[in-house]
Amino acid sequence: MKMLAVSLLVCVMMALTTAVDLPETDPEKSDKVRISTVCPSGWTGYSGRCFLYVQTPLTWADAEEYCQAYGGNLASVHNIDEHHIIQSMILRITHTYPVAWLGGSDAEQHGTWLWSDGSPFTFSYWAPGMPDHYGSAVCLMMNYGDYKRFDDDHCRVKHPFVCARNE
């Protein structure tokens, strides 16, 4: 009987700690604390963003379109922690580090890298000697080479990819 009570108490505590508070609709009640929503099933949350690894290889443009259909873009990466979170997510799913499209491109102006979500391209994690624009490669992928860093590739090559969206 005591074990049942403890189990019930644990279940209730778990339910209360994962409960989501709906946004307050009355602007006069500003003291209400709002809890952010959680990421959809299959997505990995980190620092207010949700990431999804898609194993189906697509071209960069088709991958971007896929991510937009789910309310996001190909992932932008803003610091080493995000890079490691994304790598960990991919490793958890694939048990390896396959190359994957991210949302970076310098197709508009050679040497000026932009993220497809419009965020500033302030963090770069290029593999040694990259980007090399070999054969006019202008789209960014991650997990390249021994160092598992960024590289540029031809946008029409099909790779798995990572989507990101805000929570």
N, C-alpha and C positions, 0 to 999 in steps of 0.2 A: 504494500500500500504506500509506504514511504517512497519507494522507487518511482511509482506512478506519479506521485505528487511532484517529485523533483523533475521528472520528464515533462510533465505538464507546465511547470514553472519555466523550464528552459524554452519550450515551444512558445509560450506567451512572450517571454523576453525577446526571442528572435523576431517574432511578428512585430512587436513594438519598435524594435530598433531598425527594422527595414520598412516601416510604414512611410509613405510619401505624403507630405502635406501639399494639398492643392494650392496653387497661387491664390492669394487674396484678391478678390475682385473689388473690394471697397477701399479706395485710396486713403480714406480717413483712418483706417486701421493699420498704420505704418509700423506698429510695434510687433506685428506678427512675424515670426521667423519663418523664412521659406527654405525648404529643403529641395535641392535640385533633383530633377528626375534622374532615373538611372538609364544606362545604355540599354538598347534593345538586346534581346537574346542573341548570343553569338558574337556580340561586340565586346571589346575590352575598353574599360574606362580608365582614363588617366588625366588628372588636372583639368577637369571640365570638358574633356573631349572624349569621343568614342572612336575606336579603331576597329576595322574589320579586315581580316586577311582573306582574300579570295584566291583559291588555288587554280581556278580556270584561267589558262593563259589567254590574254587578249592584247590587242595593240594598245598603245598608250591612249589614243583617242577613244577607243571603245571602252577601255577601263574607266576613263574619266566620265563617260556617259553613264556607265553602270553605277558609279558612285553617286552621280547627280540624281539618278532615279531613286536613291535611298536617302536623299536629303543632304548629301555631302559632296566631297571632291576627292580626287586622289590625295593621299595624305601629304601634308606639309610637315616638316620636322624642324622644331625651333631650338632644340638643345640636345645634349648628349643623353639626358635622362629619357626623353621621348624616343630617341633612336633605340635605346636599350629596351624600353617597354615594347616597342614594335618588334624588335628582334626576338624578344622573349615570347611574344604572342605567336610569331611564326614558328619558332622552335617547338613550342608546346603543341602546335597543330601538325607540323611536318616531321619533327624530330631531326631537323637539319636546317641549314640556312640557304634556301634557294634565292636567287636574285628575284627581285620584285619591283614593279613600277611604283614610284612615288610621284607626287604632283609637280615636280620641278621640270622646267624647260627653258631653253634659251633660243627657241625657234624664232621669236619675234626680233631679237637683236643678239647677234653672236657675242657671247661673253657676258651678257646680262641675264642672269638666272632669275626666274620668277616662279612663284608657286601658283598653281591653278586656282586656289581658293582666294587669291588676292592678298594674302598676308606677306609681310616683308621677308625676303630671302636673306636673313641675317646669320644663319647657322649653316655651315657647310662641313661636310665630313668626307671629302674626296679621298679615294684610294691614291696611293703615290702615283704621280704622273698624270692624274686625271683632273678635269675632263680633257680628253684629247681630241674630241670632235672627229674621230676617225670616220671618214666617209660621210661627213656631215651629220653625225649623231648629235641630236639635240634634246633628247628626253632622258630624264634622270631615273636611275634604278639604284636600289640598295643591295647590300650583301655581295658586292663584287670582290672577287679575288681573295687572297689569303687574309687580308685585313677586314673583310666584310664591311666595306665602306661604300660610298657613292661612286657611280660611274655614269657616263653618258652612253646611250645606245640609240640605234635607229628606232624611231617611233613606230614603225610598222612591224617590228619584231613582236612576237607574242610572249608575254611573261605573266605570271601571277601578279597580283597587285594588292595594295593596301589603301582602303578608303578611310576617310576621317570625317567626322561631323561633330558639331557641338552637342553637349548633353541636352 
